[in-house]
């Protein structure tokens, strides 16, 4: 949308024949697209949530490096940046989606993973000077060097979100290494992380909202590795018939690899995080209800 220019009538005719009369020799698509995008995103997400996305789309449209990384698999990206300094790698990863960053991290040695996560957790922004260094690594990561303000990237939450997508073994190794280095940072990361067992602390109303967003097959596999307490929590928020069917499916479901269980649990956690960000549900805390809503 941001890079769309004036569209000739012939191009419009190929995809939307019914617009021929209105399009004329040239459509209005792409004219003043910046303002249009700002308007749409602000209305859809609100100004606060939209601002970061708008900056990323409009200010960095000429940046090829980071966009190319987003289309590469984790193994390829890890090979590309393997010989770079951990601080450079950490700065690159905070520009990627947490799930993608987690996949990339999985290809590094344990000590390197710990170092990178620690650097992400202690990163509070990326200055234009740092971005110019990344340009040397990735051709052109970002093109907004004229903007001298520091961009809010990295931090405890970024580190926690990346760890949320890692398998349990790698996650444990990383956290043990960070605890040895700085117990305070390790605790802050753990406080921000949301694991499947934390589902027990979510309110019944919010559980029902979450279940509407989760496919049955995903839920069945996820519950194969869940505690009885969590299973009952889920069943109690389903209709009697749906709960009975789910129990039968669990009983008849054959053995499932632990890695698959973890994958589907993380899929549900991703749904929960999205709903939390959208304000549709409240992530349960470890205290009482009053504490959850402070």
C-alpha positions in Angstrom: 0.0 0.0 0.0 2.8 2.4 1.0 4.7 2.0 -2.2 1.7 1.8 -4.6 1.8 4.6 -7.2 -0.7 5.6 -9.8 -2.3 2.5 -11.4 -3.0 2.5 -15.1 -6.5 1.6 -16.3 -5.3 -1.6 -18.0 -3.9 -2.9 -14.8 -7.1 -2.2 -12.9 -9.1 -3.9 -15.7 -7.2 -7.1 -15.3 -8.3 -7.7 -11.7 -11.5 -5.7 -11.2 -13.4 -5.4 -14.5 -16.4 -3.8 -12.8 -14.3 -0.8 -11.9 -13.7 0.2 -15.5 -16.1 3.0 -15.7 -15.0 4.6 -12.5 -11.2 4.1 -13.1 -11.1 5.8 -16.5 -7.6 6.1 -17.9 -6.0 6.2 -14.4 -7.3 5.0 -11.1 -7.0 7.0 -7.8 -5.3 4.0 -6.1 -2.0 5.0 -4.6 -2.6 8.7 -4.7 -1.7 10.2 -1.3 -1.3 6.6 0.0 0.7 7.7 3.1 -2.2 9.7 4.5 -4.7 7.0 3.6 -2.6 4.3 5.4 -2.3 6.5 8.5 -6.0 7.1 8.5 -6.9 3.4 8.1 -4.4 2.1 10.7 -5.3 4.8 13.3 -9.0 3.9 12.9 -8.4 0.2 13.1 -5.8 0.0 15.9 -5.9 3.4 17.7 -3.2 6.0 17.4 -0.9 4.4 20.1 -0.7 0.9 18.5 -0.8 2.2 14.9 2.1 4.6 15.4 4.9 2.0 15.5 3.4 0.1 12.5 3.0 3.3 10.5 6.7 4.3 11.1 7.8 0.8 10.2 5.9 0.8 6.9 6.3 4.5 5.8 9.7 5.4 7.1 11.5 2.1 6.1 9.9 1.4 2.7 13.3 1.6 1.0 14.9 -0.8 3.3 15.6 -4.1 1.7 17.7 -5.9 4.3 15.3 -6.6 7.1 12.4 -7.3 4.7 14.5 -9.9 3.0 15.3 -11.5 6.3 11.6 -11.9 7.1 11.1 -14.1 4.1 14.1 -16.3 4.9 13.9 -19.4 7.1 15.6 -19.4 10.4 18.5 -21.6 9.3 19.4 -19.3 6.4 19.3 -16.2 8.6 21.4 -17.8 11.3 24.0 -18.7 8.8 24.0 -15.2 7.4 24.6 -13.5 10.8 26.5 -16.3 12.5 29.9 -14.5 12.5 28.5 -11.2 13.6 28.9 -9.8 17.1 26.1 -10.9 19.5 25.0 -7.2 19.9 24.5 -6.9 16.1 22.6 -10.2 16.1 20.4 -9.0 19.0 19.7 -5.8 17.2 18.7 -7.6 14.1 16.4 -10.1 16.0 14.3 -7.3 17.7 13.3 -6.2 14.2 11.8 -9.6 13.4 8.7 -11.3 14.7 9.3 -13.2 18.0 8.5 -16.6 16.5 10.9 -16.0 13.7 13.6 -14.7 16.0 13.1 -17.7 18.2 13.6 -20.1 15.3 16.8 -18.3 14.3 18.2 -18.5 17.9 17.6 -22.2 18.0 20.5 -22.7 15.4 23.0 -21.0 17.7 25.1 -22.7 20.4 23.6 -22.5 23.9 26.1 -19.9 25.2 25.5 -17.7 22.2 21.7 -17.9 22.7 22.1 -16.8 26.3 24.3 -13.9 25.4 21.9 -12.7 22.7 18.8 -13.0 24.8 20.6 -11.1 27.6 21.5 -8.3 25.2 17.9 -8.1 23.9 16.6 -7.9 27.5 19.0 -5.0 28.2 18.4 -3.2 24.9 16.2 -0.2 25.3 16.4 1.3 21.8 18.2 1.4 18.5 19.9 4.7 17.4 20.5 5.7 13.8 24.2 5.1 14.4 23.6 1.5 15.3 21.3 1.1 12.3 24.1 2.4 10.0 26.3 -0.5 11.3 23.5 -2.9 10.5 23.4 -1.5 7.0 26.9 -2.8 6.5 25.8 -6.3 7.6 22.5 -6.5 5.7 22.9 -4.2 2.7 20.3 -1.8 4.0 18.2 -2.6 7.1 16.5 0.7 7.7 16.5 4.0 5.7 15.3 6.3 8.4 18.7 7.7 9.5 17.3 11.2 9.2 15.1 10.5 12.2 17.5 11.1 15.1 15.1 9.9 17.8 15.8 6.5 19.4 13.3 3.8 18.5 11.8 1.7 21.3 13.0 -1.8 20.6 14.3 -4.7 22.7 13.9 -4.8 26.4 12.6 -7.4 28.9 9.3 -8.0 27.0 11.0 -8.6 23.7 13.3 -11.2 25.3 10.4 -12.9 27.0 8.3 -13.0 23.8 11.2 -14.7 21.9 11.7 -17.2 24.7 7.9 -18.0 24.6 8.4 -19.5 21.2 11.4 -21.6 22.0 11.1 -25.3 23.0 11.3 -26.0 26.7 14.8 -27.5 26.6 16.4 -24.4 25.0 14.4 -22.0 27.0 15.6 -23.7 30.3 19.2 -23.6 29.2 19.0 -19.9 28.3 17.3 -18.9 31.5 19.8 -20.8 33.6 22.6 -19.0 31.9 20.9 -15.6 32.4 20.3 -16.4 36.1 24.0 -17.0 36.6 24.8 -13.6 35.0 22.0 -11.5 36.6 19.2 -12.9 38.7 17.3 -9.7 38.6 17.1 -9.6 34.8 16.2 -13.4 34.8 13.3 -12.8 37.2 12.0 -9.9 35.1 12.0 -12.0 32.0 10.3 -14.8 33.8 7.6 -12.4 35.1 6.9 -11.3 31.5 6.8 -14.8 30.0 3.5 -16.6 29.7 3.5 -20.4 29.8 0.7 -22.8 29.1 0.3 -23.6 32.8 -0.6 -19.9 33.4 -3.9 -20.6 31.6 -5.2 -21.8 35.0 -5.1 -18.1 36.1 -7.2 -16.8 33.3 -10.9 -16.0 34.1 -13.6 -18.3 32.9 -15.1 -15.5 30.7 -11.8 -15.0 29.0 -11.2 -18.7 28.6 -14.5 -18.9 26.7 -13.3 -16.0 24.4 -10.0 -17.8 23.8 -11.7 -21.2 23.0 -13.7 -19.5 20.2 -10.3 -18.6 18.5 -8.7 -22.1 18.9 -9.2 -25.0 16.5 -10.4 -28.2 18.2 -7.4 -30.3 16.8 -4.9 -27.8 18.2 -6.6 -27.9 21.6 -6.8 -31.7 21.7 -3.0 -32.0 21.1 -2.2 -29.2 23.5 -4.3 -30.8 26.3 -2.5 -34.2 25.8 0.4 -32.6 27.7 -1.6 -30.5 30.1 -2.3 -31.1 33.8 -5.7 -32.5 34.9 -6.3 -29.1 36.6 -6.0 -27.2 33.3 -8.1 -29.8 31.4 -10.9 -29.3 33.9 -10.5 -25.6 33.5 -11.0 -25.9 29.8 -13.9 -28.5 30.1 -15.8 -26.3 32.6 -15.9 -23.5 30.1 -17.4 -25.6 27.3 -20.9 -26.8 26.8 -21.6 -30.3 28.3 -21.7 -31.9 24.8 -18.5 -30.2 23.6 -16.7 -31.2 26.8 -17.7 -34.8 26.4 -16.7 -34.9 22.8 -13.3 -33.3 23.7 -12.8 -35.9 26.4 -13.6 -38.7 24.0 -11.2 -37.3 21.4 -8.4 -37.1 24.1 -9.0 -40.7 25.1 -8.9 -42.0 21.5 -6.0 -39.8 20.4 -2.9 -41.9 20.1 0.6 -41.0 21.5 1.7 -37.5 20.5 5.3 -36.3 20.4 6.2 -33.9 23.2 7.5 -31.5 20.5 4.1 -31.5 18.8 2.4 -30.9 22.1 4.6 -27.9 22.9 4.1 -26.6 19.4 0.3 -26.6 19.7 0.5 -25.1 23.2 2.6 -22.3 21.9 0.0 -21.8 19.1 -2.6 -21.3 21.8 -0.3 -18.9 23.7 0.1 -16.9 20.6 -3.7 -16.6 20.3 -3.9 -15.5 24.0 -1.1 -12.9 23.5 -3.0 -11.5 20.5 -6.2 -11.3 22.4 -4.4 -9.6 25.3 -2.9 -7.0 23.0 -6.3 -6.4 21.5 -7.8 -5.9 25.0 -10.3 -8.8 24.6 -8.9 -10.8 27.5 -6.8 -10.2 30.6 -3.7 -12.3 31.2 -4.2 -14.0 34.6 -1.7 -13.2 37.3 -0.4 -15.4 40.1 -2.3 -13.5 42.7 -6.0 -12.9 43.4 -8.4 -11.2 41.0 -7.9 -7.8 42.5 -4.2 -8.0 41.7 -4.9 -9.0 38.1 -6.7 -5.8 37.4 -4.5 -3.2 39.2 
